[in-house]
Amino acid sequence: MERLGTGIGWRPEIADAVEHMPGIDWVEAVAENICPGHLPDSLRRLRERGVTVVPHGVSLGLGGAERPDEGRLAALAERVTALGSPLVTEHIAFVRAGGALTASPRLEAGHLLPVPRTRDALDVLCENVRIAQDALPVPLAVENIAALISWPAEEMTEGQFLYELADRTGVRLLIDVANLHTNHVNRGEDPAKALAELPLEAIAYVHVAGGFARDGVWHDSHAHPVPQPVLDILTDLASRVRPPGVLLERDENFPQPAELRSELASIRRALEAKGELLRTGTQTTEAETPGTQTPGTGAALRVRGHETGAAEATRGAFGPPHPRDTGAARQRTGLAQAALLSALVAGTPVPEGFDRVRIGVQARALAAKRADVVAKVAPELPVILGPEYRPAFLGYAQTHPMTGGYRRDALTFAEHLLAAGRPGDGQARWELREWWLERSGPAPRSGRPVHRLARATRRVLLRR
């Protein structure tokens, strides 16, 4: 595995600071925010200087019940090529559910949701990862996610789940130590135990990020300083294996460049602290150098002196795993994910076995994130609506699940308000109407075809 070094998440808001920050070996960019034919000047200059850029996908939904969308995979591959990247990363999560597989409405989470650690979900995930690997021009690494909620009746720990995923597919792992901390606080999972169970030889690189506590849970915000417990987990990981790369993530509430440099220095100190950790004897597991084991052959599991029955069943006595028929597993997983997502975004009953309080916390967090992202993709709406924007959007979100992405969500929100004769201020209502008509009329500036619902709503609004 190529050694990456120390990196930072590239975002347009801090592009200038990242360009001029000393000691940055590489950067990571959200893949969906990159247009291959029009790379941001900052990323282009970084590439010309020899700085590695890794695209980080957020919308594939590899943990979902359906097979990965060919269009999304092609778009991700195009970004890899445009950036000249040595690898590409995504998440072990589902982001949408419903549709033909479950004969239910298709819903979008707008967020990374946890996959149940069951044999069904693992079989589906493994097949989806193989499909993605075949479609991408460089190696794929997948990231463990943070979660507010736990699935009932899980059959594996996170470490066991990731170990078998890497062993069966050969996929690399992007380990987020902030997410291990989040799952420790929210789900009582021991990060040291998770690290002990991980296939450390499969690690591609490591994420470090901050968060905050609210409603009795830890929120992985990427908008706050990295707390000491996250740095401690990084030290623990570094005492077991030398990670090929470590990257600081920051997505919101961007601080001054000096504070970012300070956080990077803290990360470097946490990595260097591994020596003291080993000398005191608090860690006894020292992993092999990355690359000495090849996940996917079954060798890694045998080296650790055990062979799980499930891995044996899928792999057979020798050689790589035998493919399974995942049709039934996909349907069972799809039904379970659709029921959970519907409870979170459409107010349907909470599926049996879930913590209702936590479901409520997660539902509120999803609605708040929708409001924040819509305000970003349609910044005119908070300006037009003023203080009314947020409560109006949260009220709308309670009865209007997202079905077509954030830009469609913004238009539907505006339609909803206008159809109800809102906002009350005549000038604001006129401005909102003009904004909506400009983007959904017969010849919007985007040139996109008009949805039938938009045309019908337009006719109603024009009569008002």
PLY file of the C-alpha trace (Angstrom):
ply
format ascii 1.0
element vertex 464
property float x
property float y
property float z
element edge 463
property int vertex1
property int vertex2
end_header
0.00 0.00 0.00
1.34 3.43 -0.94
2.40 5.51 2.07
0.36 8.69 2.16
1.66 10.50 5.23
-0.26 13.29 6.96
-3.24 14.85 5.20
-6.27 17.04 5.59
-9.74 17.03 4.07
-9.83 19.54 1.21
-12.92 21.75 1.27
-13.56 24.90 -0.82
-13.91 26.99 2.34
-10.33 26.22 3.46
-8.76 25.65 0.05
-6.32 28.56 0.37
-5.28 27.53 3.89
-4.69 23.94 2.78
-2.55 25.06 -0.16
-0.26 27.05 2.11
-0.19 24.67 5.07
3.25 23.13 5.71
3.66 19.39 6.14
0.59 18.35 4.12
1.45 15.23 2.12
-2.01 14.56 0.67
-5.62 15.68 0.69
-9.01 14.02 0.43
-11.92 15.59 -1.48
-15.62 14.65 -1.39
-16.06 12.93 -4.74
-19.60 14.15 -5.39
-18.45 17.78 -5.07
-15.85 17.45 -7.84
-16.60 18.05 -11.52
-14.01 16.06 -13.52
-13.97 18.50 -16.42
-13.64 21.56 -14.20
-11.38 20.76 -11.28
-11.09 23.56 -8.72
-7.96 25.61 -9.30
-6.74 24.80 -5.81
-6.88 21.05 -6.39
-5.25 21.46 -9.77
-2.36 23.39 -8.22
-1.96 20.79 -5.48
-1.83 18.04 -8.10
0.80 19.96 -10.06
2.90 20.13 -6.90
2.71 16.37 -6.56
0.22 16.33 -3.67
-1.91 13.18 -3.80
-5.68 13.75 -3.96
-8.01 10.92 -2.88
-11.73 11.09 -3.81
-14.01 10.16 -0.92
-17.49 9.04 -1.97
-20.59 9.50 0.17
-23.54 8.39 -1.98
-22.92 4.85 -3.27
-24.67 3.17 -0.36
-22.57 0.00 -0.54
-24.37 -1.36 2.52
-27.79 -0.94 0.92
-29.89 -3.85 -0.26
-29.69 -2.93 -3.95
-26.67 -3.42 -6.16
-24.53 -0.29 -6.62
-25.85 2.07 -9.25
-23.81 1.83 -12.45
-24.06 5.57 -13.07
-22.73 6.43 -9.64
-19.87 3.97 -10.05
-19.00 5.41 -13.46
-19.03 8.93 -12.03
-16.75 7.89 -9.18
-14.35 6.20 -11.60
-14.29 9.38 -13.71
-13.25 11.42 -10.71
-10.50 8.95 -9.84
-9.08 9.32 -13.34
-9.36 13.12 -13.36
-7.49 13.37 -10.06
-4.88 10.70 -10.86
-5.65 9.07 -7.50
-3.97 5.89 -6.23
-7.16 4.70 -4.49
-10.77 5.69 -3.83
-12.85 5.42 -0.66
-16.49 5.00 0.33
-18.52 4.03 3.40
-19.96 0.89 4.93
-23.45 2.33 5.13
-26.85 2.53 3.50
-28.17 5.90 2.35
-31.47 4.99 0.69
-34.08 2.24 0.93
-37.38 1.11 -0.51
-38.23 0.89 -4.17
-38.92 -2.13 -6.36
-37.02 -4.58 -4.15
-39.44 -3.99 -1.28
-42.51 -2.69 -3.18
-42.42 0.44 -1.02
-41.71 4.13 -1.66
-38.06 4.95 -2.29
-36.65 7.10 0.49
-33.35 8.98 0.83
-31.66 9.35 4.20
-29.34 12.17 3.22
-26.98 10.57 5.73
-24.83 7.50 6.29
-26.83 4.92 8.28
-25.41 1.79 9.92
-25.63 -1.63 8.32
-26.88 -4.45 10.57
-23.99 -6.74 11.50
-25.75 -9.87 10.32
-24.84 -12.62 7.86
-27.47 -11.38 5.41
-26.12 -7.83 5.46
-22.52 -9.06 5.21
-23.32 -11.20 2.16
-24.99 -8.24 0.46
-22.16 -5.88 1.37
-19.49 -8.28 0.12
-21.21 -8.65 -3.26
-21.71 -4.89 -3.54
-18.05 -4.28 -2.73
-16.96 -6.76 -5.41
-19.20 -5.03 -7.96
-17.65 -1.69 -7.06
-14.12 -3.10 -7.18
-14.72 -4.41 -10.69
-16.01 -1.00 -11.86
-13.27 1.17 -10.35
-9.82 1.69 -11.90
-7.94 1.76 -8.56
-8.18 -0.10 -5.23
-11.21 0.60 -3.05
-11.13 1.24 0.69
-14.29 1.36 2.81
-14.88 3.29 6.03
-16.51 2.30 9.31
-19.19 4.84 10.22
-20.45 6.49 13.39
-23.94 5.60 14.59
-26.50 6.87 17.06
-28.56 3.68 16.93
-27.95 -0.06 17.15
-29.67 -2.79 15.21
-31.30 -5.51 17.34
-30.07 -9.11 17.21
-26.69 -8.37 15.62
-24.53 -11.44 15.06
-21.02 -9.90 15.01
-19.00 -7.16 16.59
-17.75 -4.33 14.40
-14.23 -5.78 14.36
-15.47 -9.25 13.36
-17.70 -7.77 10.66
-14.87 -5.72 9.15
-12.42 -8.61 9.43
-14.63 -10.95 7.46
-15.48 -8.26 4.91
-11.78 -7.66 4.19
-11.02 -11.38 4.17
-13.80 -12.25 1.73
-13.32 -9.35 -0.70
-9.74 -8.13 -0.36
-11.08 -4.59 0.14
-8.92 -2.13 2.04
-10.22 -0.39 5.16
-10.40 3.29 6.01
-10.55 3.32 9.80
-12.13 6.37 11.39
-10.96 6.53 15.01
-13.49 9.31 15.72
-16.24 6.90 14.68
-14.85 4.25 17.03
-15.11 6.83 19.82
-18.66 7.73 18.77
-19.73 4.10 18.85
-18.07 3.70 22.25
-20.15 6.56 23.71
-23.39 5.78 21.89
-23.39 2.00 21.76
-21.00 0.96 24.53
-18.52 -0.63 22.14
-14.93 -0.90 23.33
-12.59 0.75 20.78
-9.61 -1.29 22.03
-11.55 -4.51 21.43
-12.53 -3.32 17.95
-8.89 -2.53 17.11
-7.80 -5.93 18.42
-10.28 -7.65 16.09
-9.54 -5.57 12.98
-7.47 -6.86 10.05
-4.80 -4.22 10.64
-2.86 -5.31 7.57
-5.80 -4.15 5.43
-5.78 -0.53 6.65
-5.38 2.00 3.82
-5.45 5.10 6.03
-7.08 6.65 9.10
-9.57 9.48 9.66
-9.49 11.76 12.70
-12.28 14.23 13.47
-14.14 16.06 16.23
-17.69 16.03 17.52
-19.92 17.07 20.42
-22.31 15.63 23.01
-26.04 16.43 22.87
-29.26 14.61 23.81
-27.16 12.10 25.73
-25.27 10.95 22.63
-22.07 11.84 20.80
-22.54 13.49 17.40
-19.74 13.00 14.88
-19.98 16.57 13.57
-16.63 17.15 11.84
-17.18 20.73 13.05
-15.41 20.73 16.41
-11.86 20.21 17.68
-10.59 16.64 17.96
-11.10 15.53 21.59
-8.41 13.72 23.58
-10.26 10.35 23.65
-10.11 10.23 19.83
-6.38 10.98 19.91
-5.94 8.22 22.49
-7.60 5.71 20.14
-5.27 6.90 17.37
-2.29 6.25 19.67
-3.65 2.79 20.44
-4.02 2.02 16.75
-0.50 3.33 15.98
0.92 1.04 18.68
-0.50 -1.92 16.78
0.28 -0.94 13.19
1.94 1.91 11.33
-0.97 3.43 9.36
-0.02 4.34 5.77
-1.78 7.68 6.17
-3.67 9.79 8.70
-6.08 12.57 7.73
-7.84 15.36 9.64
-11.48 15.90 8.62
-13.30 19.20 9.08
-16.56 19.91 7.26
-18.19 22.80 9.14
-17.38 25.69 11.46
-13.94 26.06 9.91
-11.36 27.56 12.29
-8.43 29.81 11.48
-5.46 28.11 9.71
-3.42 28.27 12.94
-6.00 26.10 14.72
-5.98 23.55 11.89
-2.17 23.43 12.08
-2.44 22.91 15.84
-4.82 19.99 15.36
-2.48 18.40 12.85
0.36 18.79 15.34
-1.77 17.03 17.98
-2.37 14.17 15.55
1.36 13.83 14.91
2.03 13.78 18.67
-0.61 11.10 19.14
1.11 8.96 16.51
4.49 9.48 18.16
3.06 8.56 21.58
2.82 4.94 20.46
6.41 4.35 21.59
5.57 5.24 25.18
2.45 3.09 25.01
4.51 0.09 23.92
7.22 0.70 26.54
4.68 0.78 29.39
3.29 -2.56 28.24
-0.28 -1.34 27.94
-0.42 -2.84 24.45
0.68 -6.34 23.69
-0.56 -6.73 20.13
1.83 -5.49 17.48
0.55 -5.90 13.94
2.57 -6.83 10.94
3.70 -4.22 8.47
0.87 -3.42 6.01
1.06 -5.54 2.93
2.55 -8.66 4.50
-0.86 -10.32 4.47
-3.27 -10.19 1.58
-6.92 -10.07 2.66
-9.18 -12.26 0.59
-7.10 -15.44 0.63
-8.14 -16.59 4.08
-4.51 -16.44 5.23
-5.11 -13.54 7.61
-7.69 -15.44 9.64
-5.55 -18.55 9.83
-2.51 -16.56 10.94
-4.48 -15.44 13.99
-5.04 -19.05 14.91
-8.74 -19.35 14.19
-11.10 -19.91 11.30
-14.71 -18.83 11.70
-17.37 -21.24 10.59
-19.01 -18.64 8.38
-15.77 -17.78 6.62
-15.05 -21.48 6.13
-18.52 -21.98 4.66
-18.16 -19.17 2.15
-14.57 -19.89 1.24
-14.45 -23.66 1.19
-11.32 -25.58 2.14
-9.01 -23.56 -0.09
-8.91 -20.45 -2.23
-11.08 -17.35 -2.44
-14.69 -17.15 -1.26
-17.39 -18.89 -3.25
-20.06 -16.44 -4.47
-23.45 -16.78 -2.81
-26.91 -16.23 -4.20
-27.79 -13.02 -2.39
-31.31 -12.58 -3.76
-33.13 -13.62 -0.59
-30.61 -11.84 1.65
-31.09 -8.65 -0.36
-34.84 -8.76 0.07
-34.66 -9.41 3.83
-32.07 -6.68 4.26
-34.05 -4.32 2.06
-37.25 -4.79 4.06
-35.42 -4.18 7.33
-33.65 -1.07 6.06
-36.82 0.35 4.51
-38.74 -0.09 7.78
-36.00 1.67 9.75
-35.56 4.53 7.30
-39.33 5.06 7.08
-39.48 5.36 10.87
-36.66 7.90 10.78
-37.89 10.16 7.99
-41.59 9.42 7.46
-42.87 8.97 11.00
-43.99 5.35 10.61
-43.87 3.01 13.64
-40.44 2.15 15.02
-39.51 -1.44 14.08
-39.46 -3.92 16.94
-36.24 -4.11 18.92
-34.99 -0.57 18.31
-34.54 1.99 21.07
-37.40 4.45 20.50
-35.62 7.29 22.26
-32.54 6.86 20.09
-34.69 6.65 16.97
-36.16 10.00 17.95
-32.70 11.50 18.43
-31.58 10.17 15.05
-34.75 11.41 13.33
-34.23 14.92 14.69
-30.59 14.85 13.65
-31.54 13.81 10.10
-34.11 16.60 9.83
-31.61 19.16 11.14
-29.01 17.99 8.64
-31.55 18.28 5.82
-32.27 21.85 6.84
-28.56 22.68 6.93
-27.73 21.09 3.57
-30.76 22.60 1.78
-29.62 25.99 3.10
-26.26 25.32 1.43
-27.51 24.10 -1.94
-30.21 26.80 -2.03
-28.72 29.68 0.00
-31.42 32.06 -1.22
-34.09 30.29 0.86
-32.78 31.33 4.32
-32.31 34.85 2.97
-35.88 35.05 1.63
-37.51 33.39 4.63
-35.30 34.85 7.35
-35.85 33.41 10.86
-38.86 31.48 9.55
-36.66 29.22 7.39
-35.56 26.66 9.94
-38.83 26.04 11.82
-40.69 26.00 8.49
-38.30 23.44 7.03
-38.35 21.20 10.10
-42.14 21.23 10.03
-42.11 20.34 6.33
-39.60 17.54 6.92
-41.92 15.80 9.40
-44.39 14.93 6.63
-42.24 15.08 3.49
-39.44 12.47 3.33
-36.63 13.21 0.91
-36.94 11.16 -2.26
-34.73 12.83 -4.84
-31.72 14.55 -3.34
-31.21 17.92 -1.69
-31.82 20.16 -4.71
-35.14 18.47 -5.39
-35.84 18.78 -1.66
-35.33 22.55 -1.81
-37.80 22.90 -4.68
-40.39 20.68 -3.00
-40.05 22.68 0.21
-40.71 25.92 -1.68
-43.71 24.33 -3.45
-45.05 23.22 -0.08
-44.83 26.72 1.41
-46.31 28.49 -1.60
-49.19 26.05 -1.92
-50.03 26.81 1.73
-49.99 30.57 1.09
-46.75 31.10 2.96
-44.74 32.98 3.97
-47.14 35.50 5.46
-45.12 38.50 4.37
-46.21 39.44 0.84
-42.75 40.55 -0.32
-41.13 37.35 0.95
-43.83 35.24 -0.69
-43.28 37.07 -4.00
-39.51 36.52 -3.78
-39.99 32.83 -2.96
-42.42 32.45 -5.87
-39.95 34.09 -8.25
-37.13 31.88 -6.95
-39.22 28.75 -7.45
-40.48 29.76 -10.92
-36.95 30.51 -12.11
-35.82 27.01 -11.20
-38.84 24.93 -12.15
-40.39 26.72 -15.10
-40.63 25.48 -18.70
-37.12 26.74 -19.45
-35.15 26.92 -16.21
-31.60 28.19 -16.45
-30.32 24.72 -15.62
-31.92 23.43 -18.81
-33.25 20.37 -17.02
-36.64 18.91 -17.96
-39.55 19.91 -15.75
-41.10 17.35 -13.47
-44.85 16.85 -13.96
-45.50 17.74 -10.32
-43.58 20.98 -10.74
-45.64 21.88 -13.83
-48.91 21.19 -12.01
-47.86 23.18 -8.98
-46.71 26.01 -11.25
-50.19 26.24 -12.80
-51.77 26.48 -9.34
-49.33 29.14 -8.17
-49.74 31.24 -11.29
-53.48 31.47 -10.54
-52.85 32.87 -7.06
0 1
1 2
2 3
3 4
4 5
5 6
6 7
7 8
8 9
9 10
10 11
11 12
12 13
13 14
14 15
15 16
16 17
17 18
18 19
19 20
20 21
21 22
22 23
23 24
24 25
25 26
26 27
27 28
28 29
29 30
30 31
31 32
32 33
33 34
34 35
35 36
36 37
37 38
38 39
39 40
40 41
41 42
42 43
43 44
44 45
45 46
46 47
47 48
48 49
49 50
50 51
51 52
52 53
53 54
54 55
55 56
56 57
57 58
58 59
59 60
60 61
61 62
62 63
63 64
64 65
65 66
66 67
67 68
68 69
69 70
70 71
71 72
72 73
73 74
74 75
75 76
76 77
77 78
78 79
79 80
80 81
81 82
82 83
83 84
84 85
85 86
86 87
87 88
88 89
89 90
90 91
91 92
92 93
93 94
94 95
95 96
96 97
97 98
98 99
99 100
100 101
101 102
102 103
103 104
104 105
105 106
106 107
107 108
108 109
109 110
110 111
111 112
112 113
113 114
114 115
115 116
116 117
117 118
118 119
119 120
120 121
121 122
122 123
123 124
124 125
125 126
126 127
127 128
128 129
129 130
130 131
131 132
132 133
133 134
134 135
135 136
136 137
137 138
138 139
139 140
140 141
141 142
142 143
143 144
144 145
145 146
146 147
147 148
148 149
149 150
150 151
151 152
152 153
153 154
154 155
155 156
156 157
157 158
158 159
159 160
160 161
161 162
162 163
163 164
164 165
165 166
166 167
167 168
168 169
169 170
170 171
171 172
172 173
173 174
174 175
175 176
176 177
177 178
178 179
179 180
180 181
181 182
182 183
183 184
184 185
185 186
186 187
187 188
188 189
189 190
190 191
191 192
192 193
193 194
194 195
195 196
196 197
197 198
198 199
199 200
200 201
201 202
202 203
203 204
204 205
205 206
206 207
207 208
208 209
209 210
210 211
211 212
212 213
213 214
214 215
215 216
216 217
217 218
218 219
219 220
220 221
221 222
222 223
223 224
224 225
225 226
226 227
227 228
228 229
229 230
230 231
231 232
232 233
233 234
234 235
235 236
236 237
237 238
238 239
239 240
240 241
241 242
242 243
243 244
244 245
245 246
246 247
247 248
248 249
249 250
250 251
251 252
252 253
253 254
254 255
255 256
256 257
257 258
258 259
259 260
260 261
261 262
262 263
263 264
264 265
265 266
266 267
267 268
268 269
269 270
270 271
271 272
272 273
273 274
274 275
275 276
276 277
277 278
278 279
279 280
280 281
281 282
282 283
283 284
284 285
285 286
286 287
287 288
288 289
289 290
290 291
291 292
292 293
293 294
294 295
295 296
296 297
297 298
298 299
299 300
300 301
301 302
302 303
303 304
304 305
305 306
306 307
307 308
308 309
309 310
310 311
311 312
312 313
313 314
314 315
315 316
316 317
317 318
318 319
319 320
320 321
321 322
322 323
323 324
324 325
325 326
326 327
327 328
328 329
329 330
330 331
331 332
332 333
333 334
334 335
335 336
336 337
337 338
338 339
339 340
340 341
341 342
342 343
343 344
344 345
345 346
346 347
347 348
348 349
349 350
350 351
351 352
352 353
353 354
354 355
355 356
356 357
357 358
358 359
359 360
360 361
361 362
362 363
363 364
364 365
365 366
366 367
367 368
368 369
369 370
370 371
371 372
372 373
373 374
374 375
375 376
376 377
377 378
378 379
379 380
380 381
381 382
382 383
383 384
384 385
385 386
386 387
387 388
388 389
389 390
390 391
391 392
392 393
393 394
394 395
395 396
396 397
397 398
398 399
399 400
400 401
401 402
402 403
403 404
404 405
405 406
406 407
407 408
408 409
409 410
410 411
411 412
412 413
413 414
414 415
415 416
416 417
417 418
418 419
419 420
420 421
421 422
422 423
423 424
424 425
425 426
426 427
427 428
428 429
429 430
430 431
431 432
432 433
433 434
434 435
435 436
436 437
437 438
438 439
439 440
440 441
441 442
442 443
443 444
444 445
445 446
446 447
447 448
448 449
449 450
450 451
451 452
452 453
453 454
454 455
455 456
456 457
457 458
458 459
459 460
460 461
461 462
462 463
